């Protein structure tokens, strides 16, 4: 995360704390008196010159009669330096290392919820598809070309969908089935793999048809790790969301997207149709 992005995150937290104080009708001195610290400390926190501790945030919210806001603010404060991470920073040494970096998070997650509008989610990618996709990413971002090693690492990580300790619920837009990543042979193999993984007990795959009546616009690609955090993929960066109310919004979005998806035989028909279109 760049210094400017980290500072912007801290300033956002400071602004929210200031709003709570103003909404409570408190002067900075009155808030300091209720919290048992100096006015100077309140000033430094509001100016984002001092990062508040968890205890500081709880005390501030309690003083403003907004104790229900503390959990979100604490979560945001804890991740201020990592909630927005530029891809060029984490990928500068290549893509293989990044696959291993997230392995502990994947191993401890019991329930994955994944939505993707453009490409097959990483947990379901074949090695050839992953190689083709990661090669595109490496070329676009001018990264060291270790796409084959990264693809192998990605597929190794995806073995967790068959180990019986994790559940994976995935939603993809129908366009994912027709966006050509790699050769026709690569795409055919990838689509056939989707039909195979649909039979795995721990995997639920839904496809949102192009003709579905939209109950929610197609948001950015995101992955939910249990109900604790969300990774959102932007063109330039990965955004990590941990604030409980924001995580809940993504869960609500996933529920709405699920309502538009087809599963079972209807999803298989769409996938099979995409395979036939390659011939």
Number of C-alpha atoms within 10 A of each C-alpha: 20 13 9 9 17 18 16 15 21 25 19 18 24 23 16 14 22 20 14 18 22 14 12 15 12 16 12 18 15 14 24 20 13 14 20 10 13 13 16 12 15 22 17 14 22 24 15 19 14 14 19 23 13 16 11 17 23 21 20 25 23 17 20 21 14 16 14 11 18 20 17 16 23 22 15 22 23 17 17 22 18 18 23 22 18 18 16 15 11 16 18 15 14 19 25 21 16 16 19 15 11 11 14 9 10 17 12 12 17 15 17 20 20 22 27 23 20 17 21 26 19 17 18 23 22 24 21 21 26 28 23 20 19 21 22 16 16 18 12 9 14 13 17 15 18 17 23 18 16 23 26 18 20 25 19 14 18 18 11 17 19 15 10 11 13 17 20 21 18 22 24 24 22 23 18 20 25 18 13 18 21 17 13 14 14 19 23 23 17 23 25 17 14 20 17 10 16 18 12 13 12 18 18 17 23 25 28 25 18 12 8 12 10 14 12 13 9 14 14 14 17 22 22 23 20 16 17 13 18 25 19 20 16 14 8 12 17 19 18 22 22 23 20 17 13 14 22 16 11 21 17 12 17 22 12 15 23 21 15 20 20 19 17 14 9 14 20 20 14 18 22 17 14 21 20 10 11 13 8
